Amino acid sequence: QLQLVESGGGLVQAGGSLRLSCAASVNIFRLNSMGWYRQGPGKQRELVAAITSGAITNYADSVKGRFTISRDDAKNTVHLQMNSLKPEDTAVYYCHSYYFRTDYWGQGTQVTVSA
């Protein structure tokens, strides 16, 4: 069983920054990959960023150069630093991992970027 708890969402102006955190209930070095997904209004859920246990990262084209995913194994936490936020980044952001052949999702945290 894996629990993922997100925090850090909020309301910011365009150009601002937010830092999301995802705390896992197991040592994250046991997780091959962790990622952040988002689902905006009327949009499909999409992968924003992912990081493997080997620190290999992957980003959606729309966030490259603005978002950074990182992991803190000692605290079993993955972070998503979001800079230069745009209104189109507005979405519910979900932490995700795949553990024992099962998808696990956090409860989601709302990010709203005002123009």
C-alpha atoms as one frame of an Amber mdcrd trajectory, in Angstrom:
protein
   0.000   0.000   0.000   1.267   3.425  -0.952  -0.067   6.785   0.092   0.833
  10.012  -1.658   0.032  13.384  -0.168   0.439  16.586  -2.163   0.815  20.083
  -0.851   1.828  23.505  -2.076  -0.909  24.448  -4.492  -2.511  27.835  -4.489
  -3.357  30.968  -6.399  -0.592  32.985  -8.014  -0.254  35.665 -10.635   1.206
  34.934 -14.033   4.970  34.921 -13.822   4.949  33.739 -10.241   6.198  30.532
  -8.702   4.902  27.651  -6.654   6.572  24.605  -5.205   4.548  21.431  -4.968
   5.519  18.579  -2.701   4.488  14.955  -2.683   5.183  12.915   0.416   5.176
   9.147   0.023   4.485   6.604   2.725   7.324   4.325   1.609  10.962   4.966
   0.903  10.923   6.495  -2.526  14.100   4.760  -3.607  11.836   1.716  -3.861
   9.783   3.493  -6.493  11.199   3.283  -9.993   9.456   6.466 -11.007   7.375
   9.227  -9.525   5.626  11.917 -11.439   3.312  14.848 -11.525   0.241  14.920
 -13.707  -2.256  17.671 -14.169  -5.771  18.041 -15.445  -6.970  21.449 -16.513
 -10.541  22.513 -17.217 -11.907  20.527 -20.123  -8.568  18.824 -20.651  -7.264
  15.311 -20.408  -4.921  14.411 -17.624  -1.362  14.790 -18.818   2.081  14.000
 -17.543   3.908  17.125 -16.454   7.163  15.733 -15.126   8.602  12.472 -13.904
  11.754  11.355 -12.163  13.191   7.873 -11.842  15.077   6.322  -8.972  18.177
   6.988 -11.057  17.317  10.700 -11.231  16.417  10.630 -14.903  13.815  13.286
 -15.581  11.209  13.828 -18.231   9.079  16.897 -18.864   6.152  17.839 -20.982
   7.179  20.215 -23.743   4.870  22.861 -22.343   6.805  23.112 -19.076  10.394
  22.542 -20.148  12.638  25.271 -18.877  10.073  26.434 -16.339   9.404  23.436
 -14.096  11.905  21.294 -12.242  11.201  17.966 -10.604  13.456  16.724  -7.837
  13.481  14.120  -5.116  14.575  14.050  -1.521  15.024  10.393  -0.634  15.736
  11.132   3.021  12.314  12.721   3.363  10.519  10.433   0.908   9.368  13.489
  -0.958   9.250  14.612  -4.567   9.031  18.283  -5.420   7.891  20.201  -8.434
   9.272  23.701  -8.623   7.123  25.736 -10.973   8.473  29.048 -12.201   7.217
  31.559 -14.739   3.711  30.260 -14.318   1.177  30.902 -17.033  -2.622  30.883
 -16.921  -2.589  27.716 -18.999  -0.816  25.980 -16.124  -4.036  26.202 -14.144
  -5.048  22.676 -13.238  -5.360  20.154 -10.491  -1.954  18.610 -10.029  -1.667
  14.986  -8.986   1.278  13.065  -7.668   1.592   9.584  -9.108   3.637   6.472
  -8.714   3.514   2.864  -9.799   4.043   0.416  -6.990   3.597  -3.344  -7.047
   1.892  -3.142 -10.411  -0.640  -0.673  -9.082  -1.157   2.989  -9.900  -1.302
   5.289  -6.915  -2.497   8.861  -6.959  -2.498  11.682  -4.495  -5.665  13.586
  -3.758  -4.680  16.461  -6.015  -3.782  20.048  -5.303  -5.247  23.004  -7.147
  -2.955  25.420  -8.931  -4.578  28.551 -10.273  -2.635  31.147 -12.233  -4.337
  34.460 -12.817  -3.624  36.603 -15.847
